[in-house]
Amino acid sequence: MTDPQNASDLRPKRILVLGATGTIGRATVKALMARGHEVVCLVRPKAGVGGALTPEGTARLLEGAKLRFGEVADPVSLKREVFSGEPFDVLVSCLASRTGGEKDAWAIDYQAHSDALAAARDAGVRQMVLLSAICVQKPLLAFQQAKLAFEKELIASGLTYSIVRPTAFFKSLAGQIDRLRAGKPYLLFGDGRLTACKPISDDDLGRYLAECVDDEERHDKILPIGGPGDAVTPIEQGERLFQLLGKEPKFKHVPVALMDAIIAGLSGLGKVSPKLRAKAELARIGRYYATESMLLLNPETGRYDAAATPSYGTETLFDFYARLVKGDASVERGDHAVF
């Protein structure tokens, strides 16, 4: 897939971006501005990982974009700080719950989006580009159900929509590199071939999201998207990292049954402890990603189909691994890290 239009031929639009301080949000803001759009970002006064970003730091991070400081989860703040007479053509959301836990998911993945959609419609916005996730194809978890609930609401809203469902992200697949550098084994669930994915880089995904604003072929559609190259399994990811680090491959296989036992124990204790109930949900999220491929799901066969999963972009996961090992890239997992 290629850029549908030359950026110089586009009519500039005024675009509000939610979730702009995350790595994908930043890439999307950059891509939107590169295409000539005026970008306004709603950000928290203390944004970033653990609220460490000051307004000045956020301004440096999103250089060139206009900032409005408020709370996206507060509909009063949303209307006061953003939709108080300012016109926007498009709403773009890269917003996601931090942990995927049940409470957080319904507050952010559904309710905050629902409130933003309502405010945008009232303000005359006629288009929305939504960053969702490919895992909602098989919704077994709270955050997937929350995302699907909002997807349904957006489709029924009357706005022109593009719902983008990316596969795995590079930062989600690079969390073990420090273990390997320390001489520890690469952790695999099962035999390391239970799942596969076609991960996409932040920059490639940011460009894809930005292009959805103007590409009419992507309007009013659900758009699964992966990165370039073949699908890769966890054992292939580990082998490549060992190769790049110049180390002999060493793997530790974790039985899926062990995860099931942990989930069962936490679920039982969660009946009397909200904290343990939340941990059980996080464990279920971990098991899901350990046993389900991040590829297009064929509803007729119930199988994941790598060949049918659309590809986009230029950077492969292994390109990123090479840059990471050389020190030319870093892993910024932040508030969204599950493991």
C-alpha positions as a Markdown table, in Angstrom:
| # | Residue | x | y | z |
|---|---|---|---|---|
| 1 | Met | 0.0 | 0.0 | 0.0 |
| 2 | Thr | 1.3 | 3.5 | -0.8 |
| 3 | Asp | 0.5 | 7.1 | 0.0 |
| 4 | Pro | -2.9 | 7.7 | -1.8 |
| 5 | Gln | -2.2 | 11.3 | -2.5 |
| 6 | Asn | 0.7 | 13.7 | -2.6 |
| 7 | Ala | 0.6 | 15.8 | 0.6 |
| 8 | Ser | 1.1 | 19.0 | -1.4 |
| 9 | Asp | -2.2 | 18.4 | -3.2 |
| 10 | Leu | -4.3 | 18.1 | 0.0 |
| 11 | Arg | -6.6 | 20.7 | 1.4 |
| 12 | Pro | -5.4 | 21.5 | 4.9 |
| 13 | Lys | -7.8 | 20.6 | 7.6 |
| 14 | Arg | -8.0 | 21.5 | 11.3 |
| 15 | Ile | -7.6 | 18.4 | 13.3 |
| 16 | Leu | -8.0 | 17.6 | 17.0 |
| 17 | Val | -5.8 | 14.8 | 18.3 |
| 18 | Leu | -6.4 | 12.8 | 21.5 |
| 19 | Gly | -3.7 | 10.6 | 23.0 |
| 20 | Ala | -1.0 | 12.7 | 21.3 |
| 21 | Thr | 1.8 | 12.2 | 23.9 |
| 22 | Gly | 2.0 | 8.4 | 23.4 |
| 23 | Thr | 4.6 | 7.1 | 20.9 |
| 24 | Ile | 1.9 | 6.4 | 18.2 |
| 25 | Gly | 0.2 | 9.7 | 19.0 |
| 26 | Arg | 3.4 | 11.6 | 18.5 |
| 27 | Ala | 4.1 | 9.9 | 15.2 |
| 28 | Thr | 0.5 | 10.6 | 14.1 |
| 29 | Val | 0.8 | 14.3 | 15.0 |
| 30 | Lys | 4.1 | 14.5 | 13.0 |
| 31 | Ala | 2.5 | 12.8 | 10.0 |
| 32 | Leu | -0.6 | 15.0 | 10.0 |
| 33 | Met | 1.6 | 18.2 | 10.1 |
| 34 | Ala | 3.8 | 16.8 | 7.3 |
| 35 | Arg | 0.6 | 16.6 | 5.2 |
| 36 | Gly | -0.1 | 20.3 | 5.9 |
| 37 | His | -2.8 | 20.0 | 8.4 |
| 38 | Glu | -3.3 | 22.3 | 11.4 |
| 39 | Val | -3.1 | 20.1 | 14.5 |
| 40 | Val | -4.5 | 20.8 | 18.0 |
| 41 | Cys | -3.8 | 18.3 | 20.8 |
| 42 | Leu | -5.7 | 17.9 | 24.0 |
| 43 | Val | -3.2 | 16.9 | 26.6 |
| 44 | Arg | -3.2 | 16.6 | 30.4 |
| 45 | Pro | -1.4 | 19.3 | 32.4 |
| 46 | Lys | 0.9 | 16.5 | 33.6 |
| 47 | Ala | 1.2 | 14.2 | 30.7 |
| 48 | Gly | 3.5 | 11.3 | 29.8 |
| 49 | Val | 4.6 | 8.3 | 31.8 |
| 50 | Gly | 3.5 | 8.8 | 35.4 |
| 51 | Gly | 2.5 | 12.4 | 34.7 |
| 52 | Ala | 6.2 | 13.4 | 34.4 |
| 53 | Leu | 5.8 | 15.7 | 31.5 |
| 54 | Thr | 5.3 | 19.4 | 32.2 |
| 55 | Pro | 3.4 | 21.7 | 29.8 |
| 56 | Glu | 6.8 | 22.9 | 28.6 |
| 57 | Gly | 8.0 | 19.3 | 28.0 |
| 58 | Thr | 4.8 | 18.4 | 26.2 |
| 59 | Ala | 5.3 | 21.5 | 23.9 |
| 60 | Arg | 8.8 | 20.3 | 23.0 |
| 61 | Leu | 7.5 | 16.8 | 22.4 |
| 62 | Leu | 4.7 | 18.0 | 20.1 |
| 63 | Glu | 6.6 | 20.9 | 18.5 |
| 64 | Gly | 4.5 | 22.6 | 15.8 |
| 65 | Ala | 1.2 | 21.5 | 17.2 |
| 66 | Lys | -1.2 | 23.7 | 19.2 |
| 67 | Leu | -1.9 | 22.5 | 22.7 |
| 68 | Arg | -5.0 | 22.6 | 24.9 |
| 69 | Phe | -4.6 | 21.4 | 28.4 |
| 70 | Gly | -7.4 | 19.5 | 30.0 |
| 71 | Glu | -8.7 | 16.1 | 31.0 |
| 72 | Val | -10.0 | 13.9 | 28.2 |
| 73 | Ala | -12.0 | 11.8 | 30.7 |
| 74 | Asp | -13.9 | 14.8 | 31.9 |
| 75 | Pro | -16.6 | 15.9 | 29.5 |
| 76 | Val | -16.9 | 19.3 | 31.1 |
| 77 | Ser | -13.1 | 19.9 | 30.6 |
| 78 | Leu | -13.4 | 18.6 | 27.1 |
| 79 | Lys | -16.1 | 21.1 | 26.1 |
| 80 | Arg | -14.5 | 24.0 | 28.0 |
| 81 | Glu | -10.9 | 23.6 | 26.8 |
| 82 | Val | -11.5 | 22.4 | 23.2 |
| 83 | Phe | -15.1 | 22.6 | 22.0 |
| 84 | Ser | -15.9 | 26.2 | 23.1 |
| 85 | Gly | -16.2 | 27.8 | 19.7 |
| 86 | Glu | -13.1 | 26.4 | 18.0 |
| 87 | Pro | -13.9 | 24.8 | 14.6 |
| 88 | Phe | -12.5 | 21.3 | 13.8 |
| 89 | Asp | -12.8 | 19.2 | 10.6 |
| 90 | Val | -11.6 | 15.9 | 12.0 |
| 91 | Leu | -11.2 | 14.2 | 15.3 |
| 92 | Val | -8.3 | 11.7 | 15.5 |
| 93 | Ser | -7.9 | 9.5 | 18.5 |
| 94 | Cys | -4.8 | 7.5 | 19.5 |
| 95 | Leu | -6.1 | 7.3 | 23.0 |
| 96 | Ala | -6.1 | 4.0 | 24.9 |
| 97 | Ser | -6.4 | 2.8 | 28.5 |
| 98 | Arg | -3.1 | 2.5 | 30.3 |
| 99 | Thr | -3.3 | -1.1 | 31.5 |
| 100 | Gly | -6.3 | -2.7 | 29.8 |
| 101 | Gly | -7.9 | -3.4 | 33.1 |
| 102 | Glu | -11.7 | -3.5 | 33.3 |
| 103 | Lys | -12.2 | -0.2 | 35.1 |
| 104 | Asp | -9.6 | 1.7 | 33.1 |
| 105 | Ala | -10.8 | 0.2 | 29.8 |
| 106 | Trp | -14.5 | 1.2 | 30.2 |
| 107 | Ala | -13.5 | 4.7 | 31.4 |
| 108 | Ile | -11.1 | 5.4 | 28.5 |
| 109 | Asp | -11.6 | 3.0 | 25.7 |
| 110 | Tyr | -15.3 | 3.5 | 25.8 |
| 111 | Gln | -16.6 | 6.4 | 28.0 |
| 112 | Ala | -13.9 | 9.0 | 27.2 |
| 113 | His | -14.3 | 8.3 | 23.5 |
| 114 | Ser | -18.1 | 8.4 | 23.7 |
| 115 | Asp | -18.0 | 11.8 | 25.4 |
| 116 | Ala | -15.4 | 13.1 | 22.9 |
| 117 | Leu | -17.6 | 11.9 | 20.0 |
| 118 | Ala | -20.7 | 13.6 | 21.4 |
| 119 | Ala | -18.8 | 16.9 | 21.9 |
| 120 | Ala | -17.3 | 16.7 | 18.5 |
| 121 | Arg | -20.7 | 16.1 | 16.8 |
| 122 | Asp | -22.3 | 19.0 | 18.7 |
| 123 | Ala | -19.4 | 21.2 | 17.5 |
| 124 | Gly | -19.9 | 20.2 | 13.9 |
| 125 | Val | -17.1 | 17.7 | 13.4 |
| 126 | Arg | -17.9 | 15.4 | 10.5 |
| 127 | Gln | -15.1 | 12.9 | 10.5 |
| 128 | Met | -13.2 | 10.7 | 13.0 |
| 129 | Val | -10.1 | 8.5 | 12.6 |
| 130 | Leu | -9.9 | 5.9 | 15.5 |
| 131 | Leu | -6.9 | 3.8 | 16.5 |
| 132 | Ser | -8.4 | 0.5 | 17.7 |
| 133 | Ala | -6.7 | -2.9 | 17.9 |
| 134 | Ile | -6.8 | -6.1 | 15.8 |
| 135 | Cys | -7.4 | -8.2 | 18.9 |
| 136 | Val | -11.0 | -7.1 | 19.1 |
| 137 | Gln | -11.8 | -9.7 | 16.4 |
| 138 | Lys | -11.9 | -12.2 | 19.2 |
| 139 | Pro | -13.1 | -10.2 | 22.2 |
| 140 | Leu | -12.5 | -12.2 | 25.4 |
| 141 | Leu | -11.2 | -9.3 | 27.6 |
| 142 | Ala | -12.8 | -6.2 | 29.1 |
| 143 | Phe | -10.7 | -3.7 | 27.0 |
| 144 | Gln | -11.6 | -5.4 | 23.8 |
| 145 | Gln | -15.3 | -5.3 | 24.6 |
| 146 | Ala | -15.0 | -1.6 | 25.5 |
| 147 | Lys | -13.2 | -0.8 | 22.2 |
| 148 | Leu | -15.9 | -2.7 | 20.3 |
| 149 | Ala | -18.7 | -0.9 | 22.1 |
| 150 | Phe | -17.2 | 2.5 | 21.0 |
| 151 | Glu | -16.5 | 1.2 | 17.5 |
| 152 | Lys | -20.2 | 0.4 | 17.2 |
| 153 | Glu | -21.2 | 3.8 | 18.5 |
| 154 | Leu | -18.9 | 5.6 | 16.0 |
| 155 | Ile | -20.2 | 3.6 | 13.1 |
| 156 | Ala | -23.8 | 4.5 | 14.1 |
| 157 | Ser | -22.9 | 8.2 | 14.7 |
| 158 | Gly | -23.3 | 9.5 | 11.1 |
| 159 | Leu | -19.7 | 10.7 | 11.0 |
| 160 | Thr | -17.3 | 9.6 | 8.3 |
| 161 | Tyr | -15.1 | 7.1 | 10.1 |
| 162 | Ser | -11.9 | 5.1 | 9.7 |
| 163 | Ile | -11.4 | 2.5 | 12.3 |
| 164 | Val | -7.8 | 1.4 | 12.2 |
| 165 | Arg | -6.9 | -2.0 | 13.8 |
| 166 | Pro | -3.2 | -2.5 | 13.8 |
| 167 | Thr | -1.3 | -5.6 | 14.6 |
| 168 | Ala | 1.4 | -5.8 | 17.2 |
| 169 | Phe | 3.7 | -2.8 | 18.0 |
| 170 | Phe | 7.5 | -2.9 | 18.0 |
| 171 | Lys | 7.7 | -1.7 | 21.6 |
| 172 | Ser | 5.5 | -4.6 | 22.8 |
| 173 | Leu | 7.8 | -7.1 | 21.2 |
| 174 | Ala | 11.1 | -5.7 | 22.5 |
| 175 | Gly | 10.7 | -6.0 | 26.2 |
| 176 | Gln | 13.1 | -8.9 | 26.7 |
| 177 | Ile | 16.2 | -7.4 | 25.2 |
| 178 | Asp | 17.6 | -6.4 | 28.7 |
| 179 | Arg | 17.1 | -10.0 | 29.9 |
| 180 | Leu | 19.2 | -11.3 | 27.0 |
| 181 | Arg | 21.9 | -8.7 | 27.5 |
| 182 | Ala | 22.1 | -9.9 | 31.1 |
| 183 | Gly | 22.6 | -13.5 | 29.9 |
| 184 | Lys | 19.1 | -14.6 | 30.8 |
| 185 | Pro | 17.0 | -16.9 | 28.5 |
| 186 | Tyr | 14.3 | -15.6 | 26.2 |
| 187 | Leu | 10.9 | -16.5 | 27.6 |
| 188 | Leu | 8.6 | -18.4 | 25.3 |
| 189 | Phe | 5.0 | -19.6 | 26.0 |
| 190 | Gly | 4.5 | -23.1 | 24.8 |
| 191 | Asp | 6.9 | -24.0 | 21.9 |
| 192 | Gly | 7.2 | -20.4 | 20.8 |
| 193 | Arg | 5.2 | -21.1 | 17.6 |
| 194 | Leu | 1.7 | -20.8 | 19.1 |
| 195 | Thr | 1.3 | -17.3 | 17.6 |
| 196 | Ala | 2.5 | -15.0 | 14.9 |
| 197 | Cys | 2.2 | -11.3 | 14.1 |
| 198 | Lys | 3.0 | -8.7 | 11.4 |
| 199 | Pro | 4.1 | -5.8 | 13.7 |
| 200 | Ile | 4.0 | -2.2 | 12.5 |
| 201 | Ser | 6.3 | 0.7 | 13.6 |
| 202 | Asp | 5.0 | 3.8 | 15.2 |
| 203 | Asp | 6.1 | 6.0 | 12.3 |
| 204 | Asp | 4.5 | 3.7 | 9.7 |
| 205 | Leu | 1.3 | 3.5 | 11.7 |
| 206 | Gly | 1.3 | 7.3 | 12.3 |
| 207 | Arg | 1.5 | 7.9 | 8.5 |
| 208 | Tyr | -1.3 | 5.4 | 7.9 |
| 209 | Leu | -3.6 | 7.1 | 10.4 |
| 210 | Ala | -2.8 | 10.5 | 8.9 |
| 211 | Glu | -3.6 | 9.3 | 5.4 |
| 212 | Cys | -7.0 | 8.1 | 6.5 |
| 213 | Val | -8.1 | 11.8 | 6.8 |
| 214 | Asp | -7.9 | 12.3 | 3.1 |
| 215 | Asp | -8.1 | 8.9 | 1.5 |
| 216 | Glu | -11.7 | 8.3 | 0.6 |
| 217 | Glu | -11.0 | 4.6 | 0.0 |
| 218 | Arg | -10.4 | 4.2 | 3.7 |
| 219 | His | -13.6 | 6.1 | 4.8 |
| 220 | Asp | -16.4 | 4.3 | 6.5 |
| 221 | Lys | -14.3 | 1.2 | 6.9 |
| 222 | Ile | -12.7 | -1.0 | 9.5 |
| 223 | Leu | -9.0 | -1.3 | 8.5 |
| 224 | Pro | -6.8 | -4.1 | 9.8 |
| 225 | Ile | -3.2 | -3.2 | 9.1 |
| 226 | Gly | 0.2 | -4.8 | 9.7 |
| 227 | Gly | 3.8 | -3.9 | 8.9 |
| 228 | Pro | 5.9 | -5.0 | 5.9 |
| 229 | Gly | 7.4 | -8.5 | 5.6 |
| 230 | Asp | 6.3 | -11.9 | 6.6 |
| 231 | Ala | 4.6 | -12.8 | 9.9 |
| 232 | Val | 7.0 | -13.7 | 12.7 |
| 233 | Thr | 6.7 | -16.1 | 15.6 |
| 234 | Pro | 8.0 | -15.5 | 19.1 |
| 235 | Ile | 10.8 | -18.0 | 18.7 |
| 236 | Glu | 11.9 | -16.3 | 15.5 |
| 237 | Gln | 11.9 | -13.0 | 17.3 |
| 238 | Gly | 14.1 | -14.4 | 20.0 |
| 239 | Glu | 16.5 | -16.1 | 17.6 |
| 240 | Arg | 17.0 | -12.8 | 15.7 |
| 241 | Leu | 17.7 | -10.9 | 18.9 |
| 242 | Phe | 20.3 | -13.4 | 20.0 |
| 243 | Gln | 21.9 | -13.2 | 16.6 |
| 244 | Leu | 22.1 | -9.4 | 16.7 |
| 245 | Leu | 23.5 | -9.5 | 20.2 |
| 246 | Gly | 26.1 | -12.1 | 19.2 |
| 247 | Lys | 24.9 | -14.6 | 21.8 |
| 248 | Glu | 24.1 | -18.3 | 21.7 |
| 249 | Pro | 20.3 | -18.7 | 21.7 |
| 250 | Lys | 18.9 | -19.8 | 25.1 |
| 251 | Phe | 15.2 | -20.2 | 25.6 |
| 252 | Lys | 13.0 | -20.9 | 28.6 |
| 253 | His | 9.6 | -22.4 | 27.8 |
| 254 | Val | 6.7 | -21.4 | 30.0 |
| 255 | Pro | 3.7 | -23.8 | 29.9 |
| 256 | Val | 0.4 | -22.1 | 29.1 |
| 257 | Ala | -1.2 | -24.4 | 31.8 |
| 258 | Leu | 0.9 | -22.5 | 34.4 |
| 259 | Met | -0.7 | -19.2 | 33.3 |
| 260 | Asp | -4.1 | -20.9 | 33.5 |
| 261 | Ala | -3.4 | -21.9 | 37.1 |
| 262 | Ile | -2.3 | -18.4 | 38.1 |
| 263 | Ile | -5.4 | -16.9 | 36.5 |
| 264 | Ala | -7.6 | -19.4 | 38.3 |
| 265 | Gly | -6.0 | -18.6 | 41.6 |
| 266 | Leu | -6.2 | -14.8 | 41.2 |
| 267 | Ser | -9.8 | -15.0 | 40.0 |
| 268 | Gly | -10.8 | -17.0 | 43.0 |
| 269 | Leu | -9.1 | -14.5 | 45.3 |
| 270 | Gly | -10.5 | -11.6 | 43.3 |
| 271 | Lys | -14.0 | -12.4 | 44.5 |
| 272 | Val | -13.0 | -10.8 | 47.8 |
| 273 | Ser | -10.2 | -8.5 | 46.7 |
| 274 | Pro | -10.7 | -5.9 | 44.0 |
| 275 | Lys | -6.9 | -5.5 | 43.7 |
| 276 | Leu | -6.4 | -9.2 | 43.0 |
| 277 | Arg | -9.4 | -9.1 | 40.6 |
| 278 | Ala | -7.5 | -6.5 | 38.6 |
| 279 | Lys | -4.4 | -8.6 | 38.6 |
| 280 | Ala | -6.4 | -11.6 | 37.3 |
| 281 | Glu | -7.5 | -9.4 | 34.4 |
| 282 | Leu | -3.9 | -8.5 | 33.6 |
| 283 | Ala | -3.0 | -12.1 | 33.7 |
| 284 | Arg | -5.8 | -12.9 | 31.3 |
| 285 | Ile | -4.4 | -10.2 | 29.0 |
| 286 | Gly | -1.0 | -11.8 | 29.2 |
| 287 | Arg | -2.4 | -15.2 | 28.4 |
| 288 | Tyr | -4.4 | -13.8 | 25.4 |
| 289 | Tyr | -1.3 | -12.3 | 23.8 |
| 290 | Ala | 0.6 | -15.5 | 24.5 |
| 291 | Thr | -1.9 | -17.7 | 22.7 |
| 292 | Glu | -3.6 | -15.6 | 20.1 |
| 293 | Ser | -2.0 | -14.3 | 16.9 |
| 294 | Met | -2.2 | -10.7 | 16.0 |
| 295 | Leu | -3.3 | -11.3 | 12.4 |
| 296 | Leu | -6.5 | -11.1 | 10.4 |
| 297 | Leu | -9.0 | -13.7 | 11.7 |
| 298 | Asn | -10.9 | -15.7 | 9.1 |
| 299 | Pro | -14.5 | -15.9 | 10.5 |
| 300 | Glu | -15.3 | -18.9 | 8.4 |
| 301 | Thr | -12.4 | -21.1 | 9.5 |
| 302 | Gly | -11.7 | -19.5 | 12.9 |
| 303 | Arg | -8.0 | -19.3 | 11.9 |
| 304 | Tyr | -5.6 | -16.4 | 11.7 |
| 305 | Asp | -4.4 | -15.7 | 8.1 |
| 306 | Ala | -1.1 | -14.0 | 7.7 |
| 307 | Ala | -1.4 | -13.8 | 3.9 |
| 308 | Ala | -4.7 | -11.9 | 4.2 |
| 309 | Thr | -3.4 | -9.4 | 6.8 |
| 310 | Pro | -2.7 | -6.2 | 4.9 |
| 311 | Ser | 0.8 | -4.8 | 5.0 |
| 312 | Tyr | 2.0 | -1.2 | 5.0 |
| 313 | Gly | 5.2 | 0.7 | 5.6 |
| 314 | Thr | 8.9 | 0.3 | 5.3 |
| 315 | Glu | 10.4 | -0.8 | 8.6 |
| 316 | Thr | 10.3 | -4.4 | 9.8 |
| 317 | Leu | 10.5 | -5.6 | 13.3 |
| 318 | Phe | 14.0 | -7.0 | 12.7 |
| 319 | Asp | 15.1 | -3.6 | 11.2 |
| 320 | Phe | 14.0 | -2.1 | 14.6 |
| 321 | Tyr | 15.8 | -4.8 | 16.5 |
| 322 | Ala | 19.0 | -4.0 | 14.7 |
| 323 | Arg | 18.7 | -0.3 | 15.5 |
| 324 | Leu | 17.8 | -1.1 | 19.1 |
| 325 | Val | 20.9 | -3.3 | 19.6 |
| 326 | Lys | 23.1 | -0.5 | 18.0 |
| 327 | Gly | 21.6 | 2.1 | 20.4 |
| 328 | Asp | 20.0 | 4.0 | 17.5 |
| 329 | Ala | 16.5 | 3.3 | 18.9 |
| 330 | Ser | 14.9 | 2.9 | 22.4 |
| 331 | Val | 11.9 | 1.1 | 23.8 |
| 332 | Glu | 9.4 | 3.4 | 25.4 |
| 333 | Arg | 6.7 | 1.2 | 26.8 |
| 334 | Gly | 5.5 | 3.6 | 29.5 |
| 335 | Asp | 2.1 | 3.5 | 31.2 |
| 336 | His | 0.7 | 0.9 | 28.7 |
| 337 | Ala | 3.2 | -1.9 | 29.6 |
| 338 | Val | 1.4 | -5.0 | 30.7 |
| 339 | Phe | 4.3 | -7.3 | 31.5 |
